[in-house]
Amino acid sequence: MTRLHNPVLRGFAPDPSLVRAGDWYYLANSSFEWFPTIPIHRSRDLAHWEYAGHVEGAAPGDSLAGVPDSGGIWAPSLSWDGERFWVVYSVVRSVGTPYFDLDTYISTAPDVSGPWSPPRRVPSHGFDPALFHEGGHVWVLNLQNDHRPGGRRFAGIVATELDRETLTPVGTTHLLLQQDRLIEGPKLLKRNGWYVLVLAEGGTGFEHGVRVARSRNLTGPYELDERPLLTSRDDPAWPLQKAGHAELVETPQGEWFLSHLTARPLRTPEGLRCPLGRETAIQAVTWDADGWPRLGHGDPRPAVTAETPQHRRPVRGAGLHSACGYRRVGATSPHRAAPDNAPPYHTLRSPAAPNWTDDTTRPGWLRLRGHHGPDSLWSHHLLGRRITEHHTEAQVTLQAAPTTFTQSAGLLLWYNTSAYYALDLTWTEPEGESQHGQQWQDAGRTVLALTTRDEPETRRAAVQEVDATGPLTLGVTVHRADARFWYAADGPRHPIGPPLDFTRLSDDHGTRLRFTGAMAAIHAVDLVGASFTADFTDFRVTCTPA
């Protein structure tokens, strides 16, 4: 047997969909407003996972420009029909309104590495769709949304049969289950003559859980199990919180396992906060005498460790290995995956395009061209890496020559457009002179500016004049809730600004809905000419498991 350590995918890996094809297990995760769309990992033993690619082209037109923070691609569901992989997902364009304004798409591929077929739209009742394959038939399951005044946003689970080739509806849509408590994220399987419906319950926060229903007929009626299969909502001291959104899979040996999302909170004076976002965990499952699934350790709270079947050819890595690691930004193009098969850089709302970068003759350097500012929903030139542990250090070496306050480049701790910390090299007026927009004058200073964005406030936490004729190294050290920025120029590190609260970059802070996770990132901004460039090298994000 092999022992896994949860979470198996650490840092911003929510809404896992687990499927087995032969001897391989595959996990797909939500990507929201980020590219690459729908990352996929694979494993032979459920404990050790490697990046296997992503669903290229999942966003129609390869663009999510304009989608709100935490909008975009929600809850993909991956399946295998014996011949090809299928993925169904929704592109959500409204968050926090009665209307989700979404479209649900299906794409298929002979292998998870592609090529994926162009996405085709199918009935789009709500988010969190899933597919069920049986006897050559394919059904799409979904949440039903009632947007009307007095209606329920989570108005039950529905299923529609689709023509396998055209993906058009066959017959009518069937209501499978409704209940007063919020249910979503349906996954359907068949075992011992029962159609087993696995449901996310209670929302995706600390009240999250998993409930199971079953029926002898696919279209119902469904009987709901009185006991939750999985939840940590009754024990706020448990190390794995927010447990929910699950999927069952059977091994070739007839054993059962469950993938689910979870989070590792930090305890703060304001309550539990999870800056690493929602992550992916795996649990062993047994079936009781009445035919209901139960966690193998006999407790609905998620286990931190579990035993999985050992395969003769495990993949690289280890269950506690951080996905961050060292990365030299200039040595790997932002337009493709790294040669070591690690996940590529993440970009916002579009893939990194050729007009983002300029050629440079400096080996090991990347020249990034500036565009919109960090609050933009359209064209912010940013390259990010997931933060996977509460002990993390990020740094980058930068060289640039901004000549106006509309030009900047630097290092960020990023959650979204209304929650970030940015240490930027930029221009400001001469010392003692007020801000009055005279950036076209020769006089001025090159400075490092530490900016904090915390809805609805943006403020300067520190400004430090620097000599930018040579490269500068910018860095941030995160220790649990404490984030401290620093800089260096061929010498010791110099702190800049006060300690900042890392937990403000989490799902659990602020007034808006948040569903992603913290990133370390580099970016360049040019609000006027879109021609200012900055050179970066040695971008490192080192995450240390506790």
Summary of the structure (lengths in Angstrom):
residues: 546
radius of gyration: 23.9
end to end distance: 24.6
largest distance: 80.9
contacts: 1929
relative contact order: 0.14
helix: 2%
strand: 47%
